[in-house]
């Protein structure tokens, strides 16, 4: 059974749980490419929790590999009983842009797009592993590096790329590493949903030079969570992603706590916050 909703000129389809093969292709040292995995999901969609669990599994299995996972919570499910606190119209618009790029007649959840050129139902583990494996073995055609620092509630991002020929966007996504929500209405009423790699802010900058700076608002009250920044270069014409990277963000909230400690304990505290926890660490006095 599936639910179809006509929104903004496109049908939105909620796919209910489909059992898929889970065999994973073998991955070896020949890997040289990257995989940008973009999941479109919603807390209001009953078929989405299996996809959320799948990307959490992939994130753990592929830790240390060039696999970049982004989870966009779309907003078009909000009218059906439960408002997803992570949802944003910008993420729904991005999914609609993919529908145009990939010549799709519908948008649906859960949907996964890999490297801007392959899409499938977000709970299909075999399709995801296959797409990641293929992407990791593709040859690189461009490079991207990013670095970031916080200044007065802003995130200043410096980027460098070797492809500034025009027709490309630098996409930057501010990622909250994890969260949980107790759903009180809608299709998932009564469930506690776990999320990973949540996109909280998304920016698109047209690349005009091989290097430059981008400023992103980053509120101080958000910094109690664990964060990272994912960046990639995307073709404006067809949506294909040609380079990607990420930058771990130090937990400034926790670092400020550490700085108030005696020097002998500061080093241990700082070591914890460089790979930031979900909450501020509890350090015995």
Order of alpha helices (4+ residues) and beta strands (2+ residues): beta-beta-beta-alpha-beta-alpha-beta-beta-beta-alpha-beta-beta-beta-beta-beta-beta-beta-alpha-alpha
